[in-house]
Amino acid sequence: MIGLRRILAPQLDRAFELAGELVRDCVFYKTESSIGTGLVPVIALFAPVKALFVDYHSQDIDGSGVLLGDEKAFVRSGELGTLPAPGTGDYLTESGSGLRREVIAARQDPTGSFWVLQVRRSMCEDWGDLSPMSLAEDWGGLTEAVVFDDWQAG
């Protein structure tokens, strides 16, 4: 039997070296939720990775599964460590720019050397958490107003 893993792994390492401008330092975030509650655990699963990003060929863009602007991201399997397999809902965040890419689909190559992720740039904004307001943000109760400011008088 041909040792594809022995042949492929050094070639993948070489591709990462040669395509330096296409390789980005990223953090891969795995979103896991409870089947029963649907809640995401407080402890996030993540791993720092190097991802090689390339565009899809025009014939691959079908407008439904693969959209214009989608990219392929190649990530070495070893960099994901013991994290569960990547899938829909996971995301990559570039360490330098903070650009977030959502994972649309993922598959592992037959040798298990790397993952091919279909990713889509996201304009998702983090608005913080749902912690209670502090007293400084309290606008008062629903009692009758006793002080009025006339902004148009002048």
GIURJO-V171279 format. One record per residue. N is the residue number from 1. RES is the residue in three letters. PHI is phi in radians with two decimals (none if undefined). NEAR is the number of other C-alpha atoms within 10 Angstrom. D_FIRST is the distance of its C-alpha to the first C-alpha in whole Angstrom. Layout:
# GIURJO-V171279
n-><N | N>
res-><RES | RES>
phi-><PHI | PHI>
near-><NEAR | NEAR>
d_first-><D_FIRST | D_FIRST>
This chain:
# GIURJO-V171279
n-><1 | 2 | 3 | 4 | 5 | 6 | 7 | 8 | 9 | 10 | 11 | 12 | 13 | 14 | 15 | 16 | 17 | 18 | 19 | 20 | 21 | 22 | 23 | 24 | 25 | 26 | 27 | 28 | 29 | 30 | 31 | 32 | 33 | 34 | 35 | 36 | 37 | 38 | 39 | 40 | 41 | 42 | 43 | 44 | 45 | 46 | 47 | 48 | 49 | 50 | 51 | 52 | 53 | 54 | 55 | 56 | 57 | 58 | 59 | 60 | 61 | 62 | 63 | 64 | 65 | 66 | 67 | 68 | 69 | 70 | 71 | 72 | 73 | 74 | 75 | 76 | 77 | 78 | 79 | 80 | 81 | 82 | 83 | 84 | 85 | 86 | 87 | 88 | 89 | 90 | 91 | 92 | 93 | 94 | 95 | 96 | 97 | 98 | 99 | 100 | 101 | 102 | 103 | 104 | 105 | 106 | 107 | 108 | 109 | 110 | 111 | 112 | 113 | 114 | 115 | 116 | 117 | 118 | 119 | 120 | 121 | 122 | 123 | 124 | 125 | 126 | 127 | 128 | 129 | 130 | 131 | 132 | 133 | 134 | 135 | 136 | 137 | 138 | 139 | 140 | 141 | 142 | 143 | 144 | 145 | 146 | 147 | 148 | 149 | 150 | 151 | 152 | 153 | 154>
res-><MET | ILE | GLY | LEU | ARG | ARG | ILE | LEU | ALA | PRO | GLN | LEU | ASP | ARG | ALA | PHE | GLU | LEU | ALA | GLY | GLU | LEU | VAL | ARG | ASP | CYS | VAL | PHE | TYR | LYS | THR | GLU | SER | SER | ILE | GLY | THR | GLY | LEU | VAL | PRO | VAL | ILE | ALA | LEU | PHE | ALA | PRO | VAL | LYS | ALA | LEU | PHE | VAL | ASP | TYR | HIS | SER | GLN | ASP | ILE | ASP | GLY | SER | GLY | VAL | LEU | LEU | GLY | ASP | GLU | LYS | ALA | PHE | VAL | ARG | SER | GLY | GLU | LEU | GLY | THR | LEU | PRO | ALA | PRO | GLY | THR | GLY | ASP | TYR | LEU | THR | GLU | SER | GLY | SER | GLY | LEU | ARG | ARG | GLU | VAL | ILE | ALA | ALA | ARG | GLN | ASP | PRO | THR | GLY | SER | PHE | TRP | VAL | LEU | GLN | VAL | ARG | ARG | SER | MET | CYS | GLU | ASP | TRP | GLY | ASP | LEU | SER | PRO | MET | SER | LEU | ALA | GLU | ASP | TRP | GLY | GLY | LEU | THR | GLU | ALA | VAL | VAL | PHE | ASP | ASP | TRP | GLN | ALA | GLY>
phi-><none | -1.34 | -1.45 | -1.05 | -1.08 | -1.12 | -1.39 | -1.33 | -0.99 | -1.13 | -1.17 | -1.15 | -1.04 | -1.13 | -1.07 | -1.13 | -1.25 | -1.27 | -1.76 | -0.94 | -1.27 | -1.67 | -1.65 | -2.14 | -1.31 | -2.38 | -2.11 | -1.61 | -1.95 | -1.73 | -1.76 | -1.95 | -2.31 | -1.30 | -1.11 | -1.27 | -1.85 | 1.39 | -1.42 | -1.51 | -1.11 | -1.12 | -1.45 | -1.40 | -1.67 | -2.62 | -2.65 | -1.27 | -2.41 | -1.89 | -2.11 | -1.72 | -1.80 | -2.38 | -1.41 | -1.32 | -1.22 | -1.04 | -1.27 | -1.44 | -1.43 | -1.86 | 1.51 | -2.13 | -1.45 | -2.04 | -1.76 | -1.04 | 1.78 | -1.15 | -2.27 | -1.70 | -2.11 | -1.75 | -2.24 | -1.14 | -1.05 | -1.10 | -1.29 | -1.42 | 1.01 | -1.68 | -1.14 | -1.07 | -0.99 | -1.10 | -2.86 | -1.01 | 1.75 | -1.35 | -2.69 | -1.98 | -2.15 | -1.18 | -1.18 | -1.35 | -1.73 | 1.43 | -1.08 | -1.85 | -2.16 | -1.43 | -1.44 | -1.64 | -2.65 | -2.56 | -2.58 | -1.71 | -1.16 | -1.03 | -1.52 | 1.39 | -1.40 | -2.63 | -1.89 | -1.87 | -1.92 | -1.55 | -2.13 | -2.30 | -1.07 | -2.14 | -1.75 | -1.04 | -1.93 | -1.61 | -1.71 | 1.56 | -1.87 | -1.81 | -1.21 | -1.10 | -1.19 | -1.54 | -1.09 | -1.16 | -1.70 | -1.32 | -1.63 | 1.70 | -1.70 | -1.81 | -1.35 | -1.13 | -1.27 | -2.08 | -2.05 | -2.14 | -1.90 | -1.69 | -1.35 | -1.71 | -1.32 | -3.08>
near-><3 | 6 | 8 | 12 | 13 | 11 | 11 | 15 | 16 | 12 | 12 | 16 | 11 | 11 | 13 | 20 | 12 | 11 | 11 | 10 | 10 | 13 | 19 | 19 | 16 | 22 | 20 | 26 | 21 | 22 | 17 | 17 | 11 | 9 | 8 | 6 | 7 | 9 | 10 | 12 | 11 | 6 | 7 | 11 | 15 | 17 | 17 | 17 | 22 | 20 | 25 | 21 | 20 | 13 | 14 | 16 | 9 | 9 | 6 | 12 | 14 | 10 | 8 | 7 | 11 | 17 | 14 | 15 | 11 | 20 | 22 | 20 | 26 | 21 | 24 | 22 | 18 | 12 | 15 | 21 | 13 | 10 | 14 | 11 | 14 | 22 | 18 | 15 | 13 | 21 | 24 | 28 | 21 | 18 | 15 | 9 | 10 | 11 | 14 | 21 | 22 | 22 | 26 | 19 | 18 | 19 | 14 | 17 | 11 | 10 | 13 | 15 | 18 | 21 | 22 | 20 | 25 | 24 | 25 | 22 | 16 | 14 | 10 | 10 | 7 | 6 | 6 | 6 | 6 | 6 | 6 | 7 | 8 | 7 | 8 | 6 | 8 | 8 | 7 | 7 | 7 | 6 | 6 | 6 | 7 | 5 | 6 | 6 | 6 | 7 | 6 | 5 | 5 | 4>
d_first-><0 | 4 | 6 | 9 | 11 | 12 | 12 | 14 | 17 | 19 | 19 | 21 | 23 | 24 | 25 | 27 | 29 | 29 | 31 | 33 | 36 | 34 | 32 | 35 | 35 | 36 | 36 | 34 | 36 | 35 | 37 | 37 | 40 | 41 | 41 | 44 | 46 | 44 | 45 | 43 | 43 | 45 | 42 | 40 | 36 | 36 | 33 | 34 | 31 | 31 | 30 | 29 | 32 | 31 | 33 | 32 | 33 | 36 | 34 | 32 | 36 | 37 | 40 | 39 | 35 | 35 | 38 | 40 | 39 | 36 | 33 | 30 | 29 | 26 | 26 | 23 | 22 | 23 | 27 | 27 | 27 | 28 | 30 | 29 | 27 | 29 | 31 | 34 | 37 | 35 | 36 | 36 | 39 | 39 | 40 | 43 | 44 | 44 | 42 | 41 | 38 | 37 | 34 | 34 | 30 | 27 | 23 | 20 | 17 | 14 | 13 | 16 | 17 | 20 | 23 | 24 | 28 | 31 | 34 | 37 | 40 | 43 | 46 | 46 | 49 | 50 | 53 | 53 | 53 | 56 | 58 | 62 | 64 | 66 | 70 | 70 | 68 | 71 | 73 | 75 | 76 | 77 | 81 | 84 | 84 | 87 | 86 | 85 | 84 | 86 | 83 | 85 | 89 | 90>
